[in-house]
Amino acid sequence: MPLDLRDLPAAPDADLLAKLRRVDFPTLGHYLEEGFCAPELQRMAGTERIVGRAVTVRITATDSTMLHHAAGLVEPGDVVVVDCGGDRRHAPLGEVVVNALASRRAAGAVVDGLCTDIDALRALGLPVYAYGRTALTTKLHGIADGSLCAPVTCGGVPVHAGDLVLGDANGVIIAPAERLAAVIDEALADDAEEPELVAQLWAGEPLGSLTGATDTLRRLG
C-alpha cells in the first residue's frame, strides 16, 4: 500500500472528555458491545487511566519510520494507536519513541503488537498498552508504506483518527465520540447508584432481587 498521510483530527468535545474521566470504564460494558480491544492487549507501563483522542499510525512489520514522524506531531492528550500489520515479533514502541510522546504530553500509546525497553517505560510512567514485550525492534528502513490518521485496526477493533481511547487496568476501549456520548450519562448514573447497591448486598439483600433478575426468571418459568 502507498503512503497515506492525513491531517490530525478535530479536537474532541471537552465536556465529553470530562465525563469519560469520571466514569468507571467497565460500566460502559453494560451498554456497549463494540469497541473493546482484545483482552490480551494489556497495560505494560504506567498506572494512570487514559482518555484521549486517537492518532492512528500504520507501519510495516519492521519499519517504524512513520511512527517516528507521528511522534513529533501529537498534541497534549492524544493517544497514539499503532497498527503493525499483524506483526507480533518486532517492537515499534521503546524508550525513545515513548519519551518523544511523553515530551509532547501525549496521554498514552496503544500498539497492536509489542513494546520494548520495559524498565525504562515503567520508570517514565506513560501508559503503554501492548500484547507483550521483546528485544527485537523495528528499524528506520524508510519503506514507502504506512499511514498517519487513516483508518487502522487495533486489538480487533476498527479505529479512525479522532475516535476516543479509554484505557485502564482492565484493558482498552476505542470508540467514536458520538457512540460514547450516547451512553455516558446513563453509565454515570449507574456508577452513582452502585455504592447503595453494594450496601444493600452487605445488609443481606439478594442480588437477584435488587436487579430484577429473580423476578425475570419467575416470569420465564
C-alpha positions as CSV (number, residue, x, y, z in Angstrom):
1,M,0.0,0.0,0.0
2,P,1.3,3.6,-0.7
3,L,1.9,6.2,1.9
4,D,-1.2,7.9,3.3
5,L,-0.6,11.0,5.4
6,R,-3.6,12.9,6.6
7,D,-4.1,15.8,9.0
8,L,-4.7,15.4,12.7
9,P,-8.4,15.1,13.6
10,A,-10.5,17.8,15.2
11,A,-10.2,18.3,18.9
12,P,-12.7,16.2,21.0
13,D,-15.5,17.7,23.0
14,A,-14.2,18.8,26.3
15,D,-17.4,18.1,28.2
16,L,-17.5,14.5,26.9
17,L,-13.9,14.0,27.9
18,A,-14.6,15.3,31.4
19,K,-17.5,12.8,31.8
20,L,-15.4,9.9,30.5
21,R,-12.7,10.7,33.0
22,R,-15.3,10.2,35.8
23,V,-16.9,7.0,34.6
24,D,-15.8,3.5,35.6
25,F,-14.9,2.1,32.2
26,P,-16.4,-1.4,32.8
27,T,-19.7,0.3,33.4
28,L,-19.6,1.1,29.7
29,G,-19.6,-2.6,29.1
30,H,-23.2,-2.7,30.3
31,Y,-24.2,-0.5,27.3
32,L,-21.7,-1.2,24.5
33,E,-20.7,-4.4,22.7
34,E,-18.3,-2.9,20.2
35,G,-15.1,-1.0,20.7
36,F,-13.5,-3.4,23.3
37,C,-10.0,-4.4,22.3
38,A,-8.8,-8.0,22.6
39,P,-8.3,-8.7,26.3
40,E,-4.7,-9.8,25.6
41,L,-3.9,-6.2,24.9
42,Q,-2.8,-5.1,28.3
43,R,-1.1,-2.2,30.1
44,M,2.6,-2.8,30.1
45,A,3.7,0.6,31.7
46,G,2.1,3.4,33.6
47,T,-0.6,3.4,36.2
48,E,-2.9,6.2,35.2
49,R,-6.2,5.8,33.3
50,I,-6.2,7.3,29.8
51,V,-8.9,9.2,28.0
52,G,-7.8,10.8,24.7
53,R,-8.1,11.4,21.0
54,A,-6.8,8.6,18.8
55,V,-4.0,9.5,16.4
56,T,-3.7,6.4,14.2
57,V,-0.5,5.2,12.7
58,R,0.1,2.2,10.4
59,I,3.6,0.8,10.0
60,T,5.0,-2.3,8.3
61,A,6.3,-5.2,10.4
62,T,9.9,-3.9,10.6
63,D,9.8,-0.2,9.7
64,S,8.9,2.4,12.3
65,T,9.7,5.5,10.1
66,M,6.0,6.6,10.1
67,L,5.8,6.3,13.9
68,H,8.8,8.5,14.4
69,H,7.2,11.1,12.2
70,A,3.9,10.9,14.1
71,A,5.6,11.2,17.4
72,G,6.7,14.7,16.6
73,L,3.1,15.8,15.7
74,V,0.9,14.5,18.5
75,E,-0.8,17.1,20.7
76,P,-1.4,17.1,24.5
77,G,-3.9,14.5,25.5
78,D,-3.5,12.4,22.3
79,V,-3.2,8.6,22.3
80,V,-1.1,7.1,19.6
81,V,-2.7,3.9,18.2
82,V,-0.3,1.8,16.2
83,D,-1.3,-0.9,13.7
84,C,1.7,-3.1,12.9
85,G,0.0,-5.0,10.1
86,G,-0.4,-8.1,12.3
87,D,3.3,-8.4,13.3
88,R,3.9,-9.9,16.7
89,R,7.7,-10.1,16.6
90,H,9.1,-6.5,16.4
91,A,8.6,-3.8,18.9
92,P,8.0,-0.3,17.5
93,L,7.5,1.3,20.9
94,G,10.5,1.7,23.1
95,E,12.3,4.2,25.3
96,V,13.0,6.9,22.7
97,V,9.6,6.8,21.0
98,V,7.7,6.8,24.3
99,N,9.9,9.7,25.6
100,A,9.0,11.6,22.4
101,L,5.3,11.1,23.1
102,A,5.7,12.0,26.8
103,S,7.6,15.2,26.0
104,R,4.6,16.3,23.9
105,R,2.3,15.5,26.8
106,A,0.5,12.6,25.0
107,A,-1.9,10.6,27.2
108,G,-0.5,7.2,26.2
109,A,0.1,4.7,23.4
110,V,-1.6,1.5,22.3
111,V,0.2,-0.8,19.9
112,D,-1.4,-3.8,18.2
113,G,1.9,-5.6,18.7
114,L,4.8,-5.5,21.2
115,C,6.9,-3.0,23.1
116,T,10.5,-3.0,24.4
117,D,12.7,-1.2,27.0
118,I,10.1,-2.1,29.6
119,D,12.1,-0.9,32.6
120,A,12.6,2.5,31.0
121,L,8.9,2.7,30.0
122,R,7.8,1.8,33.5
123,A,10.2,4.4,35.0
124,L,8.8,7.0,32.7
125,G,5.2,6.2,33.6
126,L,3.4,7.0,30.3
127,P,0.6,4.4,29.9
128,V,1.6,1.9,27.1
129,Y,-0.6,-1.0,26.0
130,A,0.7,-3.9,24.1
131,Y,0.4,-7.7,23.7
132,G,3.8,-8.2,25.3
133,R,7.5,-7.2,25.0
134,T,10.6,-8.2,23.1
135,A,14.2,-7.2,22.5
136,L,13.6,-7.3,18.7
137,T,12.9,-3.8,17.5
138,T,11.7,-2.2,14.3
139,K,14.2,-0.1,12.2
140,L,14.2,3.1,10.2
141,H,14.1,1.4,6.7
142,G,12.1,4.2,5.1
143,I,9.8,1.8,3.3
144,A,7.2,3.6,1.2
145,D,4.3,2.0,3.1
146,G,2.2,3.2,6.1
147,S,-0.3,5.8,7.1
148,L,-1.0,8.6,9.5
149,C,-4.5,9.4,10.7
150,A,-6.0,6.9,8.3
151,P,-8.2,4.0,9.5
152,V,-6.4,1.2,11.2
153,T,-7.2,-1.9,13.3
154,C,-6.1,-2.4,16.9
155,G,-7.0,-5.2,19.2
156,G,-9.5,-6.4,16.6
157,V,-11.3,-3.0,16.7
158,P,-11.5,-0.7,13.7
159,V,-10.1,2.7,14.7
160,H,-10.5,6.1,13.0
161,A,-8.4,9.1,13.8
162,G,-10.4,11.2,16.3
163,D,-12.0,8.2,18.0
164,L,-11.7,8.2,21.8
165,V,-9.4,5.8,23.5
166,L,-10.1,4.7,27.1
167,G,-7.6,2.6,29.0
168,D,-7.2,1.3,32.5
169,A,-6.0,-1.8,34.2
170,N,-8.9,-3.8,32.6
171,G,-7.9,-3.1,29.0
172,V,-8.7,-0.7,26.2
173,I,-11.9,0.7,24.6
174,I,-11.8,2.6,21.4
175,A,-15.0,4.1,20.0
176,P,-16.4,7.0,18.1
177,A,-17.2,10.0,20.3
178,E,-20.8,10.0,19.3
179,R,-21.2,6.4,20.4
180,L,-19.8,7.1,23.8
181,A,-21.8,10.3,24.2
182,A,-25.0,8.3,23.7
183,V,-24.4,6.2,26.8
184,I,-22.2,8.2,29.1
185,D,-24.9,9.9,31.1
186,E,-26.7,6.6,31.9
187,A,-23.3,5.0,32.8
188,L,-22.5,7.8,35.2
189,A,-26.0,7.4,36.8
190,D,-25.2,3.7,37.3
191,D,-21.9,4.5,38.9
192,A,-23.7,6.9,41.3
193,E,-26.2,4.2,42.3
194,E,-23.6,1.4,42.8
195,P,-22.5,2.2,46.4
196,E,-26.1,2.0,47.6
197,L,-26.5,-1.3,45.8
198,V,-23.3,-2.7,47.4
199,A,-24.5,-1.6,50.8
200,Q,-27.8,-3.4,50.3
201,L,-25.9,-6.6,49.4
202,W,-24.0,-6.4,52.7
203,A,-27.2,-5.8,54.5
204,G,-28.4,-9.2,53.3
205,E,-30.5,-8.3,50.2
206,P,-30.2,-11.0,47.4
207,L,-28.6,-9.6,44.2
208,G,-31.3,-11.1,42.0
209,S,-34.0,-9.3,44.0
210,L,-32.2,-5.9,43.7
211,T,-31.5,-6.2,40.0
212,G,-34.8,-7.8,39.0
213,A,-33.1,-11.0,37.7
214,T,-35.1,-13.2,40.1
215,D,-38.5,-11.7,39.0
216,T,-37.4,-12.2,35.4
217,L,-36.7,-15.9,36.0
218,R,-40.1,-16.3,37.7
219,R,-41.8,-14.8,34.7
220,L,-39.9,-17.0,32.4
221,G,-40.7,-20.1,34.4
